[in-house]
C-alpha cells in the first residue's frame, strides 16, 4: 500500500516520506479499513515536529483520524462490519501506524458507522475535533438548561462544541472568536451570541448576557484565564483542551475555584476514559443522524502532498479540518 511516514522528528518537507509499505493483517479484535480520507490535526503536526512528543517508534505513519470502508476483520471482530462505511479515531495513538496510508488496522471500538449522507472527507474530521468537543461539553454531566460558552467557536473543536451544545439542549450557547469568518462560523453553528475575546469589555458583555456561564469549553486555559475566571458562574465548570497561550498560568484558586466551587478540568482525548470515548462516538452518531450540522473541510490534499497538508495546519489560519486523500 502507499503510505507516508517519518523516522525522525522535524519539518514536514524534511522528514515525511512517501512510498510502499506492507498491508497489515488485523489482529484479534481489530478491523482493517481501506482509507478514503485522513484527518490532519494540530497534535499530528506536534508529534511529527517533535515539539510536544518524542518519537515513540522507529517508523511512524501519522494521523489519528480517518474514514473509509472496512475491508478485513480480525478474529472476534463482528462480521457485520465487513464492507461498512466507518469513521475512526486514535489510529496513531499508542500505535505506530496511522491514517496517512491507503489502509490501517484499528481496534473495533475505534470505529463507528458513517451515515450514507456524510462524505468520507467529512467523516475524517470527526475524530479528535468532534470527540474532544463532546468530552469537554459532557464530562461534567448534561448541558440541558445550562448557559454554555465556547472559547474559539470558529475553530474545528469549538465549532463542533457549539453545535453539540445546541443539540444537547443548552439554554444559551455563546462563543468567543476574533471576528471575520471565525465569528461567522460560530454563529452559523448555532451560537446565540459571539464575543470578540480581545475587546476590553468582553467579560462585561458576557456577564450582561448571561449573569454567569455554567460551562465553559476553553481553547486556551492559560491565555484566557483572565476572561473565564470573571464569567464562570457559581458551581460552574471550565473544561480546557489546550493552553498554547500560557503553559504555566497563575490560576485564582481561592477567589474563583474555591469560593465559586468551580471545577477546572483538562481534556486530552486519547487518555480520556474508554467509556467516555465510546459514549462520544455513539452520541456523535446520533447527532449526525438527527440534527442540523455544519462541517468545514479546510482543504483536501493528495497523499503525495501530505507535507503541504501539515504546513497548512501549522500556518494556523485553516477554516475547519485539513484532510489527506490516500487514494488520490
PELINJO-V73867 format. One line per field, one symbol per residue. ss: DSSP state (A for helix, B for strand, O for the rest). A space follows every 10 residues. Layout:
ss: ???
This chain:
ss: OBBBBBOOOO OAAAAOBBBB OOOOOOOOOB BBBBBBBBBB OAAAAAAAAO OOOOOOOOOB BOOOBBBBBB BBBOOOOOAA AOOOBBBBOO OOOOOOBOOO BOBBBBBAAA BBBOOOOOOA AAAOOAAAAA AAAAAAAAOO OOOOOOBBBB BOOOOAAAAA AAAAAAAOOO OBBBBBBOOA AAAAAAAAAO OOBBBBOOOO OAAAAAAAAA OOBBBBBBOO OOOOAAAAAA ABBBBBBBBB OOOOOOOOOO OOAAAAAAOO OOBBBBOOAA AOOAAAAAAA AAAAAAAAAA OOOOOOBBBB BBAAAAAAAA AAAAOOOOOO BBBBBOOO
